[in-house]
Amino acid sequence: MPLVNQEEIRHLAVLSRLRLLPEEVGRYATQLDIIFQHVDQLRQVDVSAVPPLARVLSVANVVRTDEPASPLPPEELVSFAPQLEHHQFVIPKILEAES
Amino acid sequence: MVASLKAQAEALRAKRLSSREAVQVALDRIHRLEPQLHALMAVHEEEALRQAEDCDARLAQGEIPASPLFGLPVVLKDNICVKGWEVRCSSKILEGFRAPYDATMTVRLRQAGAVMVGLANMDEFAMGSSTEHSAYGPTKNPWDVERVPGGSSGGSAAAVAAGFCAVSFGSDTGGSVRQPAAFCGVVGLKPTYGRISRYGLIAFASSLDQIGPLGRTVWDCAAAYDTVAGYDPADSTSLNVPLASCVAELREPSSSRPLADVRIGVPKEYFGEGIEGEVRETVQAALRRMEELGASCREVSLPHTQYGLSTYYLIAPAEASSNLARYDGVLFGRRAAHLPAQGEWEQVRDWSYGEMADLTRGEGLGPEVKRRILIGTYVLSAGYYEAYYGRALKMRTLIRQDFDEVFRQVDVLVGPVTPTAPFRFGEKAQNPLHMYMSDLLTIPASLAGLPALAVPCGMTSLNLPVGLQLIGPALSEATLFKIAHAYEQATDWHTRQPAL
């Protein structure tokens, strides 16, 4: 039985904010299934008593004093946006009508 | 023959070479060879020449260069920010993005007086092992243009092999510096996690990403590392640990047994199934050479090696799916045009943010990047998190413990960098797992955050380079360079250059 099917890929595409073409959905279903069949080997290992590794080197929490600095000028930062008006980002509407 | 950084730096100090000449030689080679290799995403010729002239003016005023990189050309991977330059991660989605600031390592290169000539091609967002995933076409291996240079830092490695520069910089998440270094017959280091600041490196998988230098020789690579390594408060994962010069430790061997005190561990899992015969034999010959130089070799075991790949392909995509969420067509990069031409939209409605972002990402990201985002989203989604991501973090502990255990008995681990010699274009394109296998032997050190060095150690019967991997405990870069340097001095693999 496949671990990943096309319906799942369509759902993941929504969660991932990716518009996929129909042929991509089929291809990714096949490929992810191959990958997860392989990854399933991890079940052979008993990890019930193993702690997760969150950081590779034991580093203490990093803190710094809250001092004002001169960041990049806002007009420079926004200048990379694909669409701008009066130094502000232009985006399409964010609320979608309920059908 | 293309000179090493060390030789060029000495010539510069002795006034036998000017910075302008060194940079012009590099640019001439780029003009001649780039059409067949495509190692670079951008060449900033005028800026490089201006910088070179500035270096020459400083030399003329009597300045003695503090860094061996002074006045000499370097190339950076297309994911390291250089203020004002278009930095794209070899992705369409970042088209038009000009870095608003310098990465910390870029600042350090400027302070050293290095001349940045351009940015190197890579697999899109550093995801891949061949540069075939670059949205701008692959880089060719200078040793055989029908074969891949490795990846993801394939452009950086090919640039050194082709003599565009003596040192370059890449980034290594699961082997992306070491594997292309091995495939192109150059030296490449993945430092200890946290040794080189990642401020200004465009993120892929933050718990693994590490900038790494590549060089024509061990000395060159060590000099590049010395220049950019060290604590940076702007990167919260940067290690605030004292750092000594690595090149200062590299001397001419004083005896015929320079490795007399070195205990080498040979992980048996690194010579098992899936490792090509010629690669195995070449590396075993290198180990015998190291024994002749005085090292003691013993077989050791890293029992969880076989689980590294699976563990990596859960953790890295999970982090990537989160890091790459920012490319939605709002803040920077490119945005898809309103309404696709294909008539795929049954209801023509007003364009919403969601539709814009979905289409921007669908069009702007390449197949491998989308594949990894889907994997990452899957393993982080409710119901699967514990089974996949949670389990992978525990596996990572076991892999780390394997290394802790063997480093009680030996100083360094030595094995191959890659299971195979450089492969042909398209050879691993059908099944993504086959491509992922390329990183089988580099992934474990990445998961454990350890430093690892790739050094040329032989050629196959087809005249393709084979790389030797040295893995050390955390912060052992100087030791790795010393051992590799002693081996290099006793062999001539680093003097081989592709016929171009």
Interface residues (C-beta under 8 A of the other chain):
Chain A: V4 E8 I9 L12 A13 L15 S16 R17 L18 R19 L20 L21 E24 Y28 Q31 L32 I34 I35 F36 H38 V39 Q41 L42 V45 V47 V50 P51 P52 L53 A54 R55 V56 L57 V59 V62 R64 L72 E76 L77 F80 A81 P82 Q83 F89 I91 P92 K93 I94 E96
Chain B: G96 F97 R98 P100 Y101 T192 Y193 G194 S207 P233 S236 T237 L239 H304 Q306 Y307 L309 S310 T311 Y313 L314 S321 A325 D328 G329 V330 L331 F332 G333 R334 R335 D350 W351 S352 Y353 G354 E355 M356 A357 D358 L359 R361 G362 E363 L365 P367 K370 R371 I373 L374 I375 T377 Y378 S381 Y388 G390 R391 A392 L393 K394 M395 R396 T397 L398 R400 N431 P432 L433 Y436 L447 A448 G449 A474
